[in-house]
Structures are given as C-alpha cells and as structure tokens.
Amino acid sequence: MGQKKKILITWGLWYIGSHTATVFIENWYDVIIVDNLSNSHESALEWIKAISWKTPKFYELDLRNYSDLDAVFEKHASDIALVIHFAAKKAVWESCQDPFLYYDHNILGTINLLKVMNKHHINQIIFSSSATVYDAENLLPPFSETDKTKTTNPYGTTKLVIENLLRDMVMQKWFSAVALRYFNPIWAHPSHILWENPKWVPTNLLPFLLKVAKWEIEKLSVFGDDYETEDWTCIRDYIHVMDVAEAHYAAAKYLFDRIEINETSEMYTADPVFEICNIWTWYGKSVAEMIWIVETIVDKEIPYEIVARRPWDVAISLANPLKAKQLLNWEATRTVVQWVEDAWLYLNNEKRK
Ligand code: WQD
C-alpha cells in the first residue's frame, strides 16, 4: 500500500465514525477527522485517545464548504490513502419534513468531497450507505445487494443518489468505491467510554429503551403491533457498532489489496471497482424481543405503550451478509448479550461523566 498511512474520516467524531477511527488507529493508521459537530462532541477525541492511545487530527468543518475542505486536502492529500464517508443527516422523519435540508447536506456535501478528492488524486472511498435503499415492501427478506432498490423517504433517496454517483465515477475510472449498506448499528465500544452521544433526544429504539431503563424517559412508544410478524411488531437486523467499524477496516483492506504503485510512487488501481456489501448479522429481532432482552439484562420492567405505526416503517428489514463474507472476509461476531451489556455498562460508567 506504499507509504500512505492516513485515513480521512468524515464525521469521525460521531457514533460509527468514532468507533471506526479506533479500529484504524489500532491497526497503525493515522486518522484525520473532519466533522461539523452538528450531532457529535469534540470530547469524542479524548475517548478515542483513551482507547487507542492516539489522538486523531481534527478539523471542524462542514463538507458543504468547499474551500475549507480543499484546505485540509491541500495540507494532507499526499499522505491520504483512503476516505471513509459517514457525514450525513440521517433522521427519516426529519428528511420527510425538509427534503431540501437532506439534499443540501448529504448530496452537496458528498459532491464537494468527491470533487476535492478528484482534484488531489485520492481515488478510494468507503461510503456509509443504508439498507433503507431496498424496495422492502415488495422484496422477500433477507435482501441481497442485487435486489431492487426503491426509496420511500428523502433520506433514503440521498443514499441511493450517492451510490449512483459513485458508480458513475468508477465507470469513468476516477475512483474505486465500496458502499456498505447497514441499518441499525447499536450498542457501545467494549471500553464503555464511547457510544452514540447525540445532541438531542435519540429517536432510535435502543438509545430510547435504555433511557427508559434509566428512568430518564417515562415510557417507550411501540410503533405498531399489527405487523405480519410472529409477535406483530417490526423486525430489524440490529448489529454491534464494532462489527460495523470492523467492516470498514475489511473494506479498506480489500481496496488496498487492489492498489499498485507506479514509477513515480503514485498509488493507482488498474481496474477500479464499485462494490456494494450488506453489513448485517442474519439474525433479526422484533421490537418486543428487544424490550425483553433489555429487561433481562438491566433486570427491570420497561414501561411501554402501543401507538400508531410510523408511515415509513416496514414489517421486516433483514439482509443477506454473504457477499461481505466472500469479498471482504468480514462477518459479524458479537452476540446479543454483548450488545446489551456494552450499552448498559456504558450508560452506567462513572468514568465517562
Ligand atoms: C427500529 C424499530 C421502530 C423507536 C434506521 C435509522 C435511520 C436509518 C434507517 C440508516 C422500528 C421501532 C423505534 C421507538 C419503536 N439509518 N421503534 N419505538 O427505523 O429501523 O431506521 O435505519 O440508514 O436513521 O434510525 O430504526 O431505531 O428508529 O427503529 O417502536 O421509540 O423500533 O418502529 O420497528 P429504523 P429505529
């Protein structure tokens, strides 16, 4: 892979980004983080250092600001081997209320990133995509990467547009790209000092459930108990965030293995690729099962009420992770007990406060 040992991570202080940063640092890469701190905290730098013994270089900037981004690449481009792109707004409900906001952040931000990468001859990217791009209402789960896509909300559409943009750039031989489609990464770093730390009340199931377990929120609202599943609640494929972080490392290794170095020491890929991989576990859990699992681990009853369905929810969202195993040699390894324990121990960790 030549001399380049720096990885640039957009939104590397945010949840999955910060966990991914620890994996790369522990594997002897230098990490540069760009993050606008809109839903993350600068203190994540300390936690990353506490885990991996090295503080990443950090630039506070918004990808929509081309010149700020260009300035970072001017400084570091000669050492950057790869970009991992997480930066995106990601609340489905918010995207339905304000599609412009999502197109602006997610698409304009990505176009700027790709332009700057192209200008500075950095030609490898791992993109954080989503299982929300699958035509879930008409497909039989588990979904495979070749299955039909169809989005039901602006958030999902922005992910699909970016996948298509990357595919086009790879066809023009500008880039190699791996898009990882995942959906419900949860739980915490096993050190119990790093986790999702959003700036506002979380809307995802697990953070919400644990806030109820800690009596910070009165009760959970279960969105619908009339789905065609065994216990009538929705099924999702939840996955440990460290499994997701390690999938990014596996994708990076896959891309690095394809690199060659020319006579002027420049890295290039003779045969650019665009690959999409599901990053899932195979094992779905329903909302009712998740409540039960959390109750068992925290040894408390979780108060909840059944409320109306959310308009965008589908009954079952599960994907087939076989391609990731074959292409990237990655598979999820953590168990459900580890998932819940890591998150619960994080929330009760005095060191973190
Ligand atoms: C999980 C299940 C809810 C909260 C995720 C991300 C989103 C996007 C798409 C990546 C569903 C139920 C939840 C609650 C509940 N990310 N639920 N009460 O919808 O699968 O979407 O993937 O692309 O950003 O959030 O995740 O955690 O919101 O919901 O009953 O208070 O829990 O109906 O079945 P979801 P989620």
Residues whose N, C-alpha, C, O or C-beta is under 5 A from the ligand:
A	BS01	WQD	K90 A91 V92 S129 S130 A131 T132 Y182 F183 T203 N204 L205 F208 S221 V222 F223 C234 R236 V287 D313
